[in-house]
Every structure is written in structure tokens, then in C-alpha cells.
């Protein structure tokens, strides 16, 4: 399992800088923040889908998702966001180089038969501004996601029009259930 290998690598590479308990704690905190974002956003999406359908649920991803991520970022002291290889809003969802590599690896693993709902990666990386703990948890495409992220045939005309209006640079369609839609990313500054 890649997560285990990466966490093992973290232990070897970062042993001088952080103990195994610190790595385990960082991974557990990042996982908890990711799950909070996914569950809170999912709850709001289900509620809006039930009351107004997919056209009105677009507003949840457009407005509520960034608000939830921002609040969780402030509470945790880490940067928490959603990213994707096929962005809906390139200003908020474009992955950096590390995130892009992880997303591509998630896609390869799903193509090889891995379940997207269990995919996660954690690593300590050195960047020009210091060392960071990086974590990503895959967001799988579920059946209800197809109403806004599926093929042109699966997305209703009114939803397509709303998407075009709200997201003129949208690339986040053409998905099928079981694929990786994107990931929650957590980035925590560790120091220089």
C-alpha cells in the first residue's frame, strides 16, 4: 500500500527532524481535517440536491466548499483545499506540482484496481520557503456526482447552462462513478 511506503519513507527521511509520533500525529490530524471537509460538504450537497436539485447544488460547491475549507484552514493552521486535474474553478482548484503528481498516481492506482475512497498520501517535503507536511485524500466520484460532473448526456441542459454561467473555464466533466474527481489537500508548515 503506497500510504504505508510513503509514511515509512517519511520516518526514514525525517527521523532527524521529527519523531514517528509526530508523523503519525500529523497524518491523523490531516486525515481528520480531510474527512471533516468531505463530510460537511457532502452533507450540504445532499441537502441541496434533495431540496433544489443539481442546478441549485452547484452553489454549494461554488460558495460553501471554499468557505468550509477556509474555516478549517483557520482552525487547524494548515492550508486545506480541494484540487483536481480537471478543475472547475482554476483559481481555487489547480494543483501545485506535488499535488499534480499525487493526483496522477491516484488515477494510476484506480486504473490498476485500487478503491478511490481509501487512497491517501502523506509526505514531508522541502520547498524554497521551508519544510512542509503534505497530505492528500482522494475524492471519489459517486453516483450523485454525475449530475454535475458526468458526460454531456448525463448532465441536464439547465445544469450545463448554470455550469457555463458560473464556471466559464470548467473542465470538471466526463467522469464516471468510481473515478477520482480530485482530492482534499492539507499543507502544514514545519519550519526551515
Residue pairs with C-beta under 8 A, 6 or more apart in sequence:
2 105
2 109
2 121
3 119
3 120
3 121
3 122
6 121
6 122
6 123
7 23
7 27
7 122
9 123
10 23
10 122
10 123
10 124
11 20
11 23
13 124
14 23
14 124
17 124
17 131
17 190
18 26
18 124
18 190
23 122
23 124
26 122
26 133
26 135
26 188
27 122
27 135
29 76
29 78
30 78
30 122
30 133
30 135
30 137
30 186
30 188
31 120
31 135
31 137
33 72
33 76
33 78
33 80
33 184
33 186
34 80
34 120
34 135
34 137
34 184
34 186
35 137
36 72
37 68
37 69
37 72
37 80
37 82
37 184
38 137
38 139
38 184
40 68
41 60
41 61
41 64
41 65
41 68
44 60
44 64
45 57
45 60
45 61
45 144
46 144
48 56
48 57
48 59
48 60
49 57
49 144
49 147
53 147
54 147
54 148
54 156
54 159
55 156
55 158
55 159
55 162
57 147
57 148
58 148
58 159
58 162
58 163
58 166
61 88
61 148
62 89
62 166
62 167
65 82
66 92
69 80
69 81
69 82
72 80
73 79
73 80
73 81
76 186
76 188
77 188
78 186
78 187
78 188
79 185
79 186
79 187
79 188
80 184
80 185
80 186
81 92
81 93
81 184
81 185
82 92
82 93
82 139
82 182
82 183
82 184
82 185
83 93
83 94
83 95
83 99
83 103
83 136
83 182
83 183
83 185
84 93
84 95
84 103
84 172
84 181
84 182
84 183
85 95
85 100
85 103
85 104
85 107
85 182
86 171
86 172
86 173
86 174
86 175
86 182
87 93
87 94
87 169
87 170
87 171
87 172
88 163
88 167
88 170
88 171
88 172
89 167
89 169
90 169
93 182
95 102
95 103
95 185
98 123
98 125
98 134
99 136
99 183
99 185
102 121
102 136
102 183
103 136
103 180
103 182
103 183
105 121
106 116
106 119
106 121
106 136
106 138
106 180
106 183
107 179
107 180
109 119
110 116
110 119
110 178
110 179
110 180
115 140
116 138
116 139
116 140
116 141
116 178
116 179
116 180
117 138
117 140
119 137
119 138
119 180
120 135
120 136
120 137
120 138
121 134
121 135
121 136
122 133
122 134
122 135
123 133
123 134
123 135
124 131
124 132
124 133
124 134
124 190
125 131
125 132
125 134
130 189
130 190
130 191
130 192
131 189
131 190
131 191
131 192
132 187
132 188
132 189
132 190
133 186
133 187
133 188
133 190
134 185
134 186
134 187
134 188
135 185
135 186
135 187
135 188
136 183
136 184
136 185
136 186
137 183
137 184
138 180
138 182
138 183
139 180
139 181
139 182
139 183
139 184
140 177
140 178
140 179
140 180
140 181
141 149
141 175
141 176
141 177
141 178
141 179
141 180
141 181
142 177
143 177
145 175
145 177
145 181
146 154
146 155
146 175
146 176
146 177
147 154
147 155
147 156
147 159
148 155
148 159
148 163
148 173
149 155
149 172
149 173
149 174
149 175
149 181
150 173
150 174
150 175
150 176
151 173
151 174
151 176
152 160
152 173
155 163
155 173
163 170
163 173
164 170
172 181
175 181
